[in-house]
Amino acid sequence: MKMKFDYTKQPGLNLWERPLKMDQKPLISIITAFYNAGAYFEQTYNCVMNQTFPWFEWIIVDDGSTDDSSLRLLEKLASKDPRIKILHQNNMGPSAARNNGINAATTEYVYILDADDLEEPTSLEYNYWALMKNPKKSWSFTASTGFQEKEYLWDVRFDPEGMKTQNTLSVSALIRKQDALSVGGYTIKEEAFDEDWHFWLKLMAKGYSCVQLRNEYLHWYRILNSGRMASIHTDNQKKERNKKIISEQAAFVINPKDPIIYPITTYEEFANINESKDVESIYKEHKKIHVLFVLPWLVMGGADKFNLDLITRLDKSKFEVSIITTLERDNDWLQRFREVTPEIFNLPNFLSPNDYPEFIDYFIKSREIDILFASNSTEGYYLLPWIRKNFPHLAIVDYVHMEEWYWRNGGHARSSAIMGEIVEKTYVCNSVTRDVMIQQFHRNPESVETVHIGIDEVQFDASKVRSGILYEELGISEKRPIVLFICRLHPQKRPFLMLKIAKQVQKKIKNVAFVVIGDGSQKEELISATKTMELDNTVYFLGSKNEVRPYYKDTKVTLICSIKEGLALTAYESCAMGVPVVSADVGGQKDLIDSSVGKLIPFMLDEDKHFDSRDFSDKEINAYTDAIVEILSDEEKWKELSLNCRNRIEQKFTIKEMVQYFENEFQRLIQDETLLKQREEKSECLRKLGMLADEIYTEVLMEHEENHAESSHYYKEDLNDNIKNIINQDREILERHEKSINHQWEIQKWHEERIKRLENGTLKGIIKRVLRKVGVKK
């Protein structure tokens, strides 16, 4: 399920306490026009101070403010940071203020930021790298969030021709100063008009083009229905004047150049890997252990919940955490991770895969990374030899959630095994995966450790949740026993086997209810099959839920019949809530589930050959059925299992225990002198091999389409879900475009009338009028 965007999680509500340097030579000049802007300016100030890229100067141009409280706030905040410079001018408007700021800038790049707008912490760094890597482009901008009096997400693909009639850009972007100056900066007029739109058209008219960074909303545009600019779109006379000014400039835009849009799918074949040069640390001091997590994405799932739990709960007085992701995704948990750290870089959103190594090299240097923690990232794994070669003191570890025989003959477990001499320690989420790593991939047993992901037993405590909520939502009697099936409705979870089981259980327990929590590509087909099997009053579909505890609270049994699991998060949650689990004996389920807390059912199919099968043996169906019926039919047995479930979690499977383990491990990794010596020796060996380590990553790029699990049939269903989400987003965008069509037709009509007036004023027009008067049509 795609998470709903939370507009309350605005950047700049608080300051991140980080010991960043403030006295380095700036690389970016932030330009802000300020006029009586005290109402919102402190939040904007926080956004700038929270930037992960500290190499900036901030030039604030006071445009003749008359409000004393705004001026006092400006002076107070500016005095806190030597990178802030204040210029004063008579009230001449934002265009003049921006121009003065640009002229005063000492850097190659200027970033235009209004005094009431907001920026996510990585905004400057994303744009800087995108523009630096595209030297022929003049400006870079990101997707944006509209907020306050209107709320929307704006990520429309940039159309140079369309810019002539509709402005799809905001004022904020990173611009090459020389290019801005070459077009005379912002045009200054006495009355308000769309000066930012006009400025973009001036750049385009001179042949300049841009870089667009999509998929991540880094700029927040505050929408106010009052103020200087509001009237130009409501007052008819001002609207016509504005339209005329824009149209006159748009006429000079001829054959505009196409933008470069990220994420991009193309890359240079066999390109040499570059190291970053002359990189300084962003920190004034290094008192914490700096950990970099290299992950594929930030989406909803069991592996990602583990990442979130670990990163959230690490003691921030001891650990500084950063995140890099390597695969293009919606990253619907991005806002949740941003609550924990500002240092989140989703590389596909601003870099080509060719540039990942250079950025990671720069990042390790600028953040003084002590430990690299890799998990489920193909690019991350195949960069490890190159990273080890260049960073002899860096500790490198990884976490494997499961083996995947349907993809690359082992999946990320195989990648981990290949890098076994580079990775110092591999942690796995269950004992079965550990056995696979040792017995089939020949890893040294001492280098592989089982660390269960665990569950928050304080949050998942049945005593803290009111009973009856699920029954109220369903509108059914509380005398009906409920079997919970909570998962993505995806072939990996075998939801059609669940229907067969429900059919058989219903024959023995007439009033049983199966409740399905989750969405997915197979939902509609499942609902149809439910009707065909006459299970309408037995199987209930409630969709995905952010809060799942009330559903466990009213449940008697949780069913897990997947074809593949590591150790399912659902199993942890269910046991913590005291709900017995009937589960397929796959992956590491046996680490948690046995006859004392439920039942394990032997897996009776070949996981690759029978993927998405609709035919299941009676033996398998009956095994699940008998286990569920046995638990539901014996209340005393159920109470015993329920108590055992909770006890097992409290004794061995808590998140607190997992986090404490990793905190101790991270400290051991950087303090162990023997490990440090081994790293240095391996680094030296790799350096002697020249470009071999570099070529490993190069070769992986050549097989880019086959290098990720989404190329297997397991992940194609997920891709279909993502496509459906994108289609829904595009429909919303289309609706917004349709609303603007009338406006565009008005502009076109104005153009046609103006052309007629111009023609009538020409010699050709005069001759036509004379000929018509004397009766000649042509």
WOGIGI-V351065 format. One line per field, one symbol per residue. phi: phi as a letter, one per 30 degrees, with the letter a starting at -180 (. if undefined). A space follows every 50 residues. Layout:
phi: ???
This chain:
phi: .ddddcdddddidbcddbdddbcdddcbcdcbdbbhcdebddddeedddd ddcddbcccccdcieccdddddddddddddbddcbcccbddbjddddddd dddddccdcbcdbddcdbbdeceddedddddddbddccbbbcdbcdbjdb baccbdedbeddddbbdcccddacbdedddddciiddcbdcdadddeedd dddddcjdbbccccibcccccdcbdbjeddddccdedddddddddddddd dddbhddddcccdcccaddhdddccdchccddcdbbccdcccccbdabbd ldddddedddddcedddcbccbbbcbcdadhdcedddddcaddbbceddb bdedceedddeeddddchdcbcccaicddeddceddddedbdcddbbbbc cadbddbhhkidddedddcedcddaccbcadddddddddcciddedcbbd bddibddddcbddcbddjddddddibdddddcccbcaddbeechdddedd dedddddcbecdbcccckbldcdddddddddddhcecccbccidbdcced ddecccbccbbddabdbdeedddddddicebcbddbhceddccaddblac cedcbddddcehdccbddddedddedddddddcbddddddddddeddddd dbbcdedddddddddddddccddddddddddddddddddidedddededd ddcedcdbddddddcdddddeddddddddddddddddddcdedddddddd eddddddddddceddddedddddcjcdc
